[in-house]
Amino acid sequence: MNLLPVIDDCQSAADVMIRARRVKTLRFEMMRPTQDAPPEPIVTTAPIKAPPIAPPKPEPPIDLPNFLALPPYEGTVVTWPVVASRSIIRHTAEYFRITVEHLLSTSRVQELVDARHIAMYLLKKLKHFSYPEIARRMGGRDHTTVLHGVRRAAALVCAGDEKFTEAITEIERRLGI
């Protein structure tokens, strides 16, 4: 069913807009029901009675260790590894055998981009920085660039990419995590 002539008679932007309005109007009129069509029958059904909902059974309490409690022995101190963002960037550069300046540069060489994405991923994972903060520390980039880099690295790790998984594991080992 051809509604419009095949000949393209649009000479200007105004002609294109007029053609678009005509097409839209014709499509709308095709969708509108005609007056000759009988009305659709109204079907009523009796309400379905659902069985009563039983209250959920209480689950037995689970004995989990309280990791936030004080240490069980006197004199012991629980410490989490503190890693500086500079050391994450430095160890990433060392792992890929590049300088920190190259890592923070604007170069789009694939090896540098991969190293940058891994550094961004580790900064997000280990330091829980916001994307704008990581962007500032990675050479003044835009936060959406960091968002893309972190998501790409996470996706490759989840997909089982050996290069990314090995690099992240080795850098974390070098950082002492």
ZALUM-61571 format. One record per residue (C-alpha): x, y, z; residue number from 1. Coordinates in nm, 2 decimals, decimal comma, always signed. Example, Ala and Ser with C-alpha at 12.3 -4.5 7.8 and 13.67 -1.06 7.14 Angstrom:
<sites>
+--------+--------+--------+-----+
!   east !  north !     up !   i !
+--------+--------+--------+-----+
!  +1,23 !  -0,45 !  +0,78 !   1 !
!  +1,37 !  -0,11 !  +0,71 !   2 !
+--------+--------+--------+-----+
</sites>
This chain:
<sites>
+--------+--------+--------+-----+
!   east !  north !     up !   i !
+--------+--------+--------+-----+
!  +0,00 !  +0,00 !  +0,00 !   1 !
!  +0,18 !  +0,31 !  -0,12 !   2 !
!  +0,05 !  +0,63 !  +0,03 !   3 !
!  +0,29 !  +0,88 !  -0,11 !   4 !
!  +0,44 !  +0,91 !  -0,46 !   5 !
!  +0,78 !  +0,76 !  -0,50 !   6 !
!  +0,92 !  +1,08 !  -0,66 !   7 !
!  +1,12 !  +1,28 !  -0,42 !   8 !
!  +1,00 !  +1,64 !  -0,47 !   9 !
!  +1,17 !  +1,78 !  -0,16 !  10 !
!  +1,38 !  +2,07 !  -0,26 !  11 !
!  +1,44 !  +2,24 !  +0,07 !  12 !
!  +1,41 !  +2,18 !  +0,44 !  13 !
!  +1,06 !  +2,33 !  +0,44 !  14 !
!  +0,95 !  +2,07 !  +0,18 !  15 !
!  +1,09 !  +1,80 !  +0,40 !  16 !
!  +0,90 !  +1,93 !  +0,70 !  17 !
!  +0,58 !  +1,95 !  +0,50 !  18 !
!  +0,63 !  +1,59 !  +0,37 !  19 !
!  +0,69 !  +1,47 !  +0,73 !  20 !
!  +0,37 !  +1,63 !  +0,85 !  21 !
!  +0,17 !  +1,47 !  +0,56 !  22 !
!  +0,32 !  +1,13 !  +0,64 !  23 !
!  +0,24 !  +1,17 !  +1,01 !  24 !
!  -0,12 !  +1,28 !  +0,93 !  25 !
!  -0,17 !  +0,98 !  +0,70 !  26 !
!  -0,04 !  +0,74 !  +0,96 !  27 !
!  -0,27 !  +0,88 !  +1,22 !  28 !
!  -0,57 !  +0,85 !  +1,00 !  29 !
!  -0,49 !  +0,49 !  +0,92 !  30 !
!  -0,48 !  +0,41 !  +1,29 !  31 !
!  -0,82 !  +0,58 !  +1,36 !  32 !
!  -1,11 !  +0,33 !  +1,36 !  33 !
!  -1,38 !  +0,39 !  +1,09 !  34 !
!  -1,74 !  +0,48 !  +1,17 !  35 !
!  -1,86 !  +0,16 !  +0,99 !  36 !
!  -1,69 !  -0,07 !  +1,23 !  37 !
!  -1,91 !  -0,22 !  +1,50 !  38 !
!  -1,82 !  -0,13 !  +1,86 !  39 !
!  -1,61 !  -0,39 !  +2,04 !  40 !
!  -1,82 !  -0,61 !  +2,27 !  41 !
!  -1,77 !  -0,55 !  +2,64 !  42 !
!  -1,69 !  -0,87 !  +2,82 !  43 !
!  -1,74 !  -0,89 !  +3,19 !  44 !
!  -1,62 !  -1,16 !  +3,41 !  45 !
!  -1,69 !  -1,26 !  +3,76 !  46 !
!  -1,42 !  -1,15 !  +4,00 !  47 !
!  -1,17 !  -1,42 !  +4,08 !  48 !
!  -1,14 !  -1,50 !  +4,45 !  49 !
!  -0,78 !  -1,55 !  +4,55 !  50 !
!  -0,70 !  -1,78 !  +4,83 !  51 !
!  -0,62 !  -1,60 !  +5,16 !  52 !
!  -0,25 !  -1,51 !  +5,19 !  53 !
!  -0,08 !  -1,67 !  +5,48 !  54 !
!  +0,16 !  -1,46 !  +5,68 !  55 !
!  +0,52 !  -1,55 !  +5,61 !  56 !
!  +0,69 !  -1,79 !  +5,85 !  57 !
!  +0,96 !  -1,63 !  +6,06 !  58 !
!  +1,30 !  -1,75 !  +5,96 !  59 !
!  +1,53 !  -1,88 !  +6,24 !  60 !
!  +1,80 !  -1,63 !  +6,33 !  61 !
!  +2,14 !  -1,68 !  +6,16 !  62 !
!  +2,45 !  -1,66 !  +6,37 !  63 !
!  +2,68 !  -1,44 !  +6,17 !  64 !
!  +3,01 !  -1,31 !  +6,30 !  65 !
!  +3,00 !  -0,94 !  +6,38 !  66 !
!  +3,29 !  -0,79 !  +6,18 !  67 !
!  +3,23 !  -0,44 !  +6,32 !  68 !
!  +3,26 !  -0,55 !  +6,68 !  69 !
!  +3,57 !  -0,47 !  +6,88 !  70 !
!  +3,86 !  -0,71 !  +6,83 !  71 !
!  +3,83 !  -1,02 !  +7,06 !  72 !
!  +4,18 !  -0,98 !  +7,21 !  73 !
!  +4,32 !  -0,69 !  +7,39 !  74 !
!  +4,59 !  -0,51 !  +7,21 !  75 !
!  +4,49 !  -0,62 !  +6,86 !  76 !
!  +4,40 !  -0,36 !  +6,62 !  77 !
!  +4,20 !  -0,42 !  +6,30 !  78 !
!  +4,34 !  -0,22 !  +6,02 !  79 !
!  +4,24 !  -0,20 !  +5,66 !  80 !
!  +4,51 !  -0,15 !  +5,40 !  81 !
!  +4,54 !  +0,21 !  +5,32 !  82 !
!  +4,65 !  +0,28 !  +4,96 !  83 !
!  +4,73 !  +0,62 !  +4,83 !  84 !
!  +4,58 !  +0,71 !  +4,49 !  85 !
!  +4,93 !  +0,81 !  +4,37 !  86 !
!  +5,06 !  +0,46 !  +4,45 !  87 !
!  +4,78 !  +0,30 !  +4,25 !  88 !
!  +4,86 !  +0,52 !  +3,95 !  89 !
!  +5,24 !  +0,46 !  +4,00 !  90 !
!  +5,20 !  +0,08 !  +4,03 !  91 !
!  +4,97 !  +0,07 !  +3,72 !  92 !
!  +5,23 !  +0,26 !  +3,52 !  93 !
!  +5,51 !  +0,03 !  +3,64 !  94 !
!  +5,31 !  -0,29 !  +3,56 !  95 !
!  +5,26 !  -0,17 !  +3,20 !  96 !
!  +5,62 !  -0,04 !  +3,18 !  97 !
!  +5,52 !  +0,32 !  +3,10 !  98 !
!  +5,57 !  +0,65 !  +3,28 !  99 !
!  +5,31 !  +0,81 !  +3,49 ! 100 !
!  +5,32 !  +1,10 !  +3,24 ! 101 !
!  +5,22 !  +0,87 !  +2,96 ! 102 !
!  +4,95 !  +0,71 !  +3,18 ! 103 !
!  +4,80 !  +1,05 !  +3,25 ! 104 !
!  +4,85 !  +1,19 !  +2,90 ! 105 !
!  +4,57 !  +1,23 !  +2,64 ! 106 !
!  +4,72 !  +0,98 !  +2,40 ! 107 !
!  +4,47 !  +0,73 !  +2,25 ! 108 !
!  +4,72 !  +0,45 !  +2,19 ! 109 !
!  +4,53 !  +0,13 !  +2,29 ! 110 !
!  +4,79 !  +0,01 !  +2,55 ! 111 !
!  +4,78 !  +0,35 !  +2,73 ! 112 !
!  +4,40 !  +0,35 !  +2,72 ! 113 !
!  +4,38 !  +0,00 !  +2,87 ! 114 !
!  +4,63 !  +0,10 !  +3,14 ! 115 !
!  +4,42 !  +0,42 !  +3,21 ! 116 !
!  +4,10 !  +0,22 !  +3,24 ! 117 !
!  +4,26 !  -0,03 !  +3,48 ! 118 !
!  +4,39 !  +0,26 !  +3,70 ! 119 !
!  +4,05 !  +0,42 !  +3,70 ! 120 !
!  +3,89 !  +0,09 !  +3,79 ! 121 !
!  +4,13 !  +0,04 !  +4,08 ! 122 !
!  +4,08 !  +0,39 !  +4,21 ! 123 !
!  +3,70 !  +0,34 !  +4,21 ! 124 !
!  +3,73 !  -0,01 !  +4,36 ! 125 !
!  +3,99 !  +0,05 !  +4,63 ! 126 !
!  +3,95 !  +0,42 !  +4,72 ! 127 !
!  +3,57 !  +0,46 !  +4,64 ! 128 !
!  +3,64 !  +0,80 !  +4,49 ! 129 !
!  +3,36 !  +0,98 !  +4,30 ! 130 !
!  +3,40 !  +0,99 !  +3,92 ! 131 !
!  +3,48 !  +1,36 !  +3,92 ! 132 !
!  +3,75 !  +1,30 !  +4,18 ! 133 !
!  +3,91 !  +1,02 !  +3,98 ! 134 !
!  +3,89 !  +1,24 !  +3,67 ! 135 !
!  +4,08 !  +1,51 !  +3,85 ! 136 !
!  +4,35 !  +1,27 !  +3,97 ! 137 !
!  +4,38 !  +1,11 !  +3,62 ! 138 !
!  +4,49 !  +1,43 !  +3,45 ! 139 !
!  +4,18 !  +1,65 !  +3,46 ! 140 !
!  +3,95 !  +1,44 !  +3,25 ! 141 !
!  +3,58 !  +1,45 !  +3,22 ! 142 !
!  +3,39 !  +1,24 !  +3,48 ! 143 !
!  +3,20 !  +1,06 !  +3,19 ! 144 !
!  +3,54 !  +0,94 !  +3,05 ! 145 !
!  +3,61 !  +0,79 !  +3,39 ! 146 !
!  +3,26 !  +0,63 !  +3,40 ! 147 !
!  +3,32 !  +0,47 !  +3,06 ! 148 !
!  +3,67 !  +0,35 !  +3,17 ! 149 !
!  +3,55 !  +0,19 !  +3,49 ! 150 !
!  +3,25 !  +0,03 !  +3,33 ! 151 !
!  +3,46 !  -0,11 !  +3,04 ! 152 !
!  +3,72 !  -0,25 !  +3,28 ! 153 !
!  +3,45 !  -0,40 !  +3,50 ! 154 !
!  +3,28 !  -0,56 !  +3,20 ! 155 !
!  +3,60 !  -0,71 !  +3,08 ! 156 !
!  +3,69 !  -0,85 !  +3,42 ! 157 !
!  +3,34 !  -1,00 !  +3,45 ! 158 !
!  +3,37 !  -1,15 !  +3,10 ! 159 !
!  +3,69 !  -1,32 !  +3,20 ! 160 !
!  +3,94 !  -1,12 !  +3,00 ! 161 !
!  +4,27 !  -1,27 !  +3,10 ! 162 !
!  +4,47 !  -0,95 !  +3,03 ! 163 !
!  +4,26 !  -0,73 !  +3,25 ! 164 !
!  +4,21 !  -0,98 !  +3,53 ! 165 !
!  +4,58 !  -1,07 !  +3,54 ! 166 !
!  +4,68 !  -0,70 !  +3,54 ! 167 !
!  +4,44 !  -0,60 !  +3,82 ! 168 !
!  +4,54 !  -0,90 !  +4,03 ! 169 !
!  +4,91 !  -0,83 !  +3,99 ! 170 !
!  +4,87 !  -0,46 !  +4,07 ! 171 !
!  +4,66 !  -0,53 !  +4,38 ! 172 !
!  +4,94 !  -0,78 !  +4,49 ! 173 !
!  +5,20 !  -0,51 !  +4,44 ! 174 !
!  +4,99 !  -0,27 !  +4,65 ! 175 !
!  +4,97 !  -0,53 !  +4,93 ! 176 !
!  +4,60 !  -0,60 !  +4,90 ! 177 !
+--------+--------+--------+-----+
</sites>
